[in-house]
Amino acid sequence: MRRALPPLRALLGAARPRPPAPRGMSGPRAERSGHSALSVLPSFGFLFDIDGVLVRGRTPIPAARTAFQKLLNPQGQFLVPVVFVTNAGNCLRQKKADQLSHLLGVPISQDQVMMSHSPLRMFKHYHEKCVLVSGQGPLLDIAQDLGFCQPITIDTLREKRPLLDAVDHDRRPNVLSPSAVELPKIEAVVLFGEPVRWETSLQLIIDVLLTSGYPGNPYEQENYPHIPVLACNMDLMWVAEAQSPRFGHGTFMVCLENIYKKITGKELKYEVLMGKPSRLTYQYAEHLIRAQALQRSWEQPIQTLYAVGDNVMTDVYGANLYNRFLQERGRRRRAGDPAPCAERQVGLGWQRELACAAAARCSSVLVCTGVYSPRAQPGPGRGHPVFHGHRDFGFEPALLQPDHVVPDVDAAVDLVFQLENFAPH
């Protein structure tokens, strides 16, 4: 695989070439610039992806530092509400905020960082349950920071049930005797991100699902539906320092889903999927944007969210999907339908936690410094888009069309300031 994606024009098929525009000014709404009075208070907010937009691995993208100097006032405060929305889930928010502050040279608080697992704070009905957590990094710290009181890691489960992990012969126990250690019933599985030893995590998660939370017991073929599975980060691939994208957590989930179905003949079900492109992620991000505006006493309503990303299949698809949701809610409100606000009174707890969406639109801005590259050449048979998203999301090729395409994040900031006629100084 030489490239992750074909050029955008080939990916979208019917997309028509656009005439040249000033730097950072490509897209259907570019003509808005200059049509209204200059503004010094923001009526918009930024949702920045991280990997491929601001950094590649541990290396900052040069345009990122330039862009963020434009977003600060002389006192070092952000001129507009900004949330960093990443599908990563292998660290605490504070650590990610510290990393970004160092790499970008600007002060960033943990309240501006949204990890893929951040919405789990609202799933309080799971916080008292014993949950198995999968991923890497300080998993117990992450789980406890989110509110989980009884998390168990894959490594702990393997230690307590050593006979279960048998793929690597060198890691098999020398004494083949069952463990007498008592473990509480595992009542849910939380997938934070891709683990290191996939074979171990795949085996033990399947064990938990097929034994109703008592791994080590014989499989129960009639155990369906299985205990709840909550998954974060559905990225099939992501970019680091390598020239081509690397496997992401979405690839691990494809393996888990297919193994489960091969064994049981049934579909693995998810209680919730979070991380881009899920609507929940954008609702939570908008909630953080509004909280920043309130804290700064910006009275002007936040009307537009600009989602800046490098991945057509997650960043663009998710932003466009959320924009459709906002447009539909707007139409219902204008028609006098009370249902939009009533929605949060029913269903899952997170729906009750989030206030009604206040933004009017969510605009997708695609940069060319990450997964998407305009230099990529389509291979044989790749004239039509191949859906890299999760199987539970319906594929609509029209949602792959970004509102704007710019070279990098610096051009994205310039573009938005022009579109919004924003002149903070």
C-alpha positions in Angstrom: 0.0 0.0 0.0 1.8 3.1 -1.2 -0.9 5.6 -0.1 -3.8 5.5 2.3 -6.3 7.3 0.0 -6.6 8.2 -3.7 -6.8 11.9 -4.6 -9.9 13.6 -3.3 -11.3 14.1 -6.9 -10.9 10.3 -7.6 -12.3 9.5 -4.2 -15.5 11.5 -4.7 -16.0 10.6 -8.3 -18.4 13.4 -9.4 -16.6 16.3 -7.7 -16.0 19.1 -10.1 -12.8 21.2 -10.3 -13.1 24.6 -8.7 -11.4 27.8 -10.0 -8.3 29.0 -8.2 -8.9 31.0 -5.0 -6.7 32.9 -2.6 -4.6 30.8 -0.1 -7.0 29.0 2.2 -10.1 30.0 0.2 -11.4 26.9 -1.5 -14.9 25.7 -0.9 -18.6 26.5 -1.4 -18.8 29.2 1.3 -15.6 31.1 0.3 -17.7 33.8 -1.3 -19.1 34.8 2.2 -15.8 36.7 2.9 -16.3 40.5 3.0 -20.1 40.5 3.0 -20.6 41.6 6.6 -19.1 43.9 9.1 -15.8 43.0 10.8 -16.3 41.2 14.1 -14.2 41.3 17.3 -16.2 38.7 19.2 -16.3 35.1 18.0 -19.5 33.5 16.8 -17.6 30.4 15.8 -15.3 27.8 17.3 -12.5 25.4 16.1 -12.5 21.6 16.5 -8.9 20.7 15.7 -7.8 17.1 15.0 -4.3 16.5 16.3 -2.5 13.7 14.4 -1.9 14.7 10.8 -3.1 18.3 11.5 -0.9 19.6 14.2 1.7 16.8 14.6 3.0 13.7 13.0 3.9 11.4 15.8 6.0 13.5 18.2 7.0 16.0 15.5 5.0 19.2 15.2 3.9 20.2 11.7 5.6 23.6 11.0 2.3 25.4 10.0 0.8 24.6 13.4 2.9 27.0 15.5 2.2 29.8 13.0 -1.5 29.1 13.1 -1.7 29.1 16.9 0.1 32.4 17.2 -2.8 33.9 15.3 -5.3 32.4 17.8 -3.9 34.1 20.9 -4.2 37.7 22.2 -1.2 39.5 23.7 -2.1 38.1 27.1 -1.8 34.5 25.8 -5.6 33.9 25.8 -7.4 32.2 23.0 -9.3 34.6 20.8 -11.9 32.0 19.9 -13.1 28.8 21.6 -10.9 25.9 20.6 -11.2 22.2 21.4 -8.7 19.6 20.3 -10.7 16.5 19.3 -8.5 13.5 18.9 -9.4 9.8 18.4 -6.4 8.9 20.5 -7.2 7.4 23.9 -3.9 6.2 25.4 -3.3 9.0 27.9 -5.0 11.4 30.3 -6.3 14.8 29.1 -3.8 16.7 31.2 -0.8 14.8 29.6 -2.1 15.5 26.1 -2.6 19.2 27.0 0.9 19.4 28.3 2.3 17.7 25.1 0.4 20.1 22.9 1.4 23.2 24.9 5.1 22.1 24.5 4.8 21.3 20.8 2.7 24.3 19.8 4.2 26.9 22.2 0.9 28.0 23.5 -0.9 27.4 26.9 -3.5 24.7 26.5 -5.7 23.4 29.4 -7.1 19.9 29.8 -10.6 21.4 29.4 -9.7 22.1 25.8 -8.7 18.5 25.1 -11.2 15.9 24.1 -9.9 12.3 23.9 -12.0 9.6 22.2 -13.0 8.3 25.6 -14.0 11.7 27.1 -17.8 11.1 26.8 -17.5 8.1 29.0 -17.7 10.5 31.9 -21.4 10.7 31.2 -22.0 6.9 31.3 -22.3 6.9 35.0 -24.5 3.8 35.2 -21.3 1.8 34.3 -19.0 3.6 36.8 -19.8 1.3 39.7 -19.5 -1.9 37.6 -16.5 -4.1 37.2 -15.3 -3.4 33.6 -12.5 -4.9 31.5 -10.5 -2.2 29.8 -8.4 -2.8 26.7 -5.8 -0.5 25.1 -2.4 0.8 26.1 -0.9 3.5 28.3 -2.0 4.2 31.9 -5.3 2.3 31.5 -6.2 2.3 35.2 -5.5 6.0 35.6 -7.6 6.8 32.5 -10.5 4.6 33.6 -10.5 6.0 37.2 -10.2 9.6 35.9 -13.3 8.9 33.8 -15.2 7.7 36.9 -14.8 3.9 36.7 -14.4 2.4 40.2 -13.6 -1.2 39.4 -11.5 -1.4 36.2 -9.6 -4.6 35.3 -6.9 -4.5 32.6 -6.1 -7.3 30.1 -2.8 -7.8 31.9 -4.4 -8.2 35.3 -6.9 -10.7 33.8 -4.1 -12.6 32.1 -2.2 -12.7 35.4 -5.2 -14.1 37.3 -6.2 -16.5 34.6 -2.8 -17.6 33.1 -4.2 -20.5 31.1 -6.2 -18.3 28.9 -3.4 -16.7 26.9 -1.9 -19.6 24.9 -0.9 -18.2 21.5 2.6 -17.2 22.4 4.2 -20.5 23.6 7.0 -18.7 25.3 4.5 -16.9 27.6 2.6 -20.0 28.6 2.8 -20.8 32.3 5.2 -23.6 33.3 2.7 -25.1 35.7 -0.6 -25.9 33.9 -3.0 -25.6 36.9 -6.2 -23.6 37.0 -6.1 -20.4 39.0 -8.0 -20.3 42.3 -8.0 -16.5 42.4 -11.5 -15.1 42.7 -12.5 -12.4 40.3 -15.7 -10.3 40.3 -18.1 -10.8 37.4 -17.0 -8.5 34.5 -20.1 -6.6 33.6 -18.9 -4.6 30.6 -15.9 -4.3 28.2 -14.4 -0.9 27.4 -12.2 -0.6 24.4 -10.0 2.5 24.8 -7.7 1.9 21.8 -5.5 -0.5 20.0 -3.5 -2.8 22.4 0.1 -3.9 22.0 -0.4 -7.7 22.0 -3.5 -8.1 19.8 -3.7 -11.9 20.1 -3.9 -11.7 23.9 -6.5 -8.9 24.0 -8.6 -10.6 21.3 -8.6 -14.0 23.1 -9.4 -12.6 26.5 -12.2 -10.2 25.3 -13.8 -13.1 23.4 -13.5 -15.2 26.6 -15.3 -12.5 28.6 -18.1 -12.1 26.0 -18.7 -15.9 25.7 -18.8 -16.6 29.4 -21.1 -13.8 30.5 -18.2 -12.1 32.3 -16.6 -15.2 34.0 -13.5 -15.8 31.9 -12.1 -19.3 32.6 -15.5 -20.9 32.5 -16.7 -22.9 29.5 -18.2 -21.0 26.7 -22.0 -20.4 26.7 -23.2 -20.6 23.1 -26.6 -19.3 24.1 -25.2 -16.2 25.8 -26.6 -13.6 23.5 -26.8 -10.7 23.5 -23.5 -10.5 25.3 -22.5 -8.1 28.0 -22.1 -4.5 26.9 -19.2 -3.3 24.9 -18.3 0.4 24.8 -15.8 1.3 22.1 -13.7 4.5 21.6 -11.8 5.4 18.4 -12.9 3.7 15.2 -10.0 4.9 13.0 -9.0 2.2 10.6 -5.7 4.0 10.1 -3.8 7.0 11.4 -0.5 8.8 10.5 2.7 9.1 12.4 6.3 9.6 11.1 6.0 6.8 8.5 5.2 7.7 4.9 2.1 5.5 4.9 -0.7 5.3 7.5 -0.6 2.7 10.3 -3.2 0.4 11.7 -5.6 2.1 14.2 -8.1 0.8 16.7 -10.6 0.4 14.0 -8.5 -2.4 12.5 -8.4 -4.1 15.9 -12.2 -3.8 16.1 -12.6 -5.4 12.6 -10.6 -8.4 13.9 -12.6 -8.7 17.1 -16.0 -8.4 15.3 -15.0 -11.0 12.7 -13.6 -13.5 15.3 -16.8 -13.2 17.4 -19.0 -13.8 14.4 -16.9 -16.7 13.1 -17.2 -18.4 16.5 -20.9 -17.6 17.3 -22.5 -16.9 13.9 -23.8 -13.6 15.4 -22.9 -10.0 15.2 -20.9 -8.4 18.0 -23.0 -5.5 19.4 -21.9 -2.2 20.8 -23.6 -0.3 23.6 -22.0 2.9 22.2 -19.4 3.9 19.7 -17.5 7.1 20.3 -14.8 9.0 18.7 -15.0 10.6 15.2 -17.2 10.3 13.2 -19.9 9.5 15.9 -22.5 12.2 16.6 -21.9 11.8 20.4 -18.3 13.0 19.9 -19.3 16.2 18.2 -22.1 16.9 20.7 -19.7 16.6 23.5 -17.1 18.8 21.7 -19.8 21.4 21.1 -20.6 21.3 24.8 -16.9 22.1 25.6 -16.9 24.9 23.0 -20.0 26.5 24.7 -18.4 26.1 28.1 -15.4 28.1 27.0 -17.5 30.9 25.5 -19.5 31.1 28.8 -16.3 31.2 30.9 -14.9 34.1 28.8 -18.3 35.9 28.9 -18.6 35.9 25.2 -22.3 36.7 24.8 -22.5 36.2 21.1 -23.9 32.7 20.4 -21.5 30.2 18.8 -23.2 29.6 15.4 -20.6 27.7 13.4 -18.1 24.9 14.3 -15.1 24.5 12.0 -13.8 20.9 12.2 -10.3 20.9 10.9 -8.9 17.4 10.1 -6.8 15.3 7.7 -8.9 12.2 7.3 -11.8 12.1 4.9 -13.3 9.0 6.4 -13.4 10.3 10.0 -12.9 14.1 10.2 -14.8 15.1 7.1 -17.4 12.4 7.3 -18.1 13.0 11.0 -18.3 16.8 10.6 -20.7 16.5 7.7 -22.8 14.0 9.5 -23.0 16.3 12.5 -23.8 19.2 10.2 -26.8 17.3 8.8 -28.0 16.6 12.4 -27.7 20.4 13.2 -29.6 21.3 10.0 -32.4 18.9 10.7 -32.7 20.1 14.3 -32.8 23.7 13.0 -35.6 22.9 10.6 -37.6 21.2 13.3 -37.2 24.1 15.6 -38.3 26.6 13.0 -41.3 24.4 12.4 -42.2 24.6 16.1 -41.5 20.9 16.8 -40.6 20.6 20.5 -38.9 17.2 19.9 -35.3 18.4 19.6 -35.1 19.4 23.3 -37.3 16.6 24.4 -34.8 14.1 22.9 -32.5 14.5 25.9 -35.2 13.4 28.2 -35.3 9.9 26.9 -32.8 7.2 26.0 -29.2 6.9 27.3 -27.9 8.9 30.2 -25.5 10.9 27.9 -28.5 12.3 26.0 -29.9 13.7 29.2 -26.5 15.2 30.2 -26.0 17.2 27.0 -27.9 20.4 26.5 -29.7 21.0 23.2 -27.3 21.7 20.3 -27.0 25.5 19.9 -24.8 25.7 16.8 -26.4 26.3 13.4 -23.8 24.4 11.3 -20.6 22.4 11.4 -18.2 23.0 8.5 -15.5 20.5 7.5 -12.0 21.7 6.6 -9.6 19.2 5.1 -5.8 19.7 5.3 -3.2 18.0 3.2 -0.6 17.2 5.9 -1.9 13.8 7.1 -3.9 10.9 5.9 -5.2 12.8 2.9 -2.7 13.8 0.3 -3.6 15.4 -3.1 -0.4 13.8 -4.5 -1.7 10.3 -4.0 -2.3 8.3 -7.2 -5.3 6.0 -7.4 -4.4 2.3 -7.9 -6.2 -0.2 -10.1 -9.9 -0.6 -9.2 -9.8 2.4 -6.9 -11.9 4.8 -9.0 -14.8 4.5 -6.5 -14.6 5.3 -2.8 -13.8 2.5 -0.4 -15.4 3.0 3.0 -12.9 2.9 5.8 -15.4 3.7 8.5 -17.0 1.4 11.0 -19.5 -1.1 9.8 -22.3 0.3 12.0 -22.1 3.7 10.2 -24.0 3.8 6.9 -21.8 4.8 4.0 -22.9 7.9 2.1 -20.3 9.1 -0.4 -21.7 12.6 -0.4 -20.6 13.0 3.2 -16.9 12.6 2.1 -17.0 16.0 0.4 -15.3 18.6 2.5 -16.6 22.1 2.6 -13.0 23.4 2.2 -9.6 22.0 1.2 -6.5 23.8 2.4 -2.8 23.0 2.4 -2.4 23.1 6.2 -3.8 24.2 9.5 -2.3 27.7 9.1 -4.2 28.1 5.9 -7.3 26.8 7.7 -7.1 29.5 10.3 -6.7 32.2 7.7 -9.7 30.8 5.8 -12.0 30.8 8.8 -11.0 34.3 9.8 -11.8 35.5 6.3 -15.1 33.6 6.1 -16.2 35.0 9.5 -14.8 38.5 8.8 -13.1 38.1 12.2 -10.7 40.9 13.1 -9.8 40.5 16.8 -7.2 43.3 16.8 
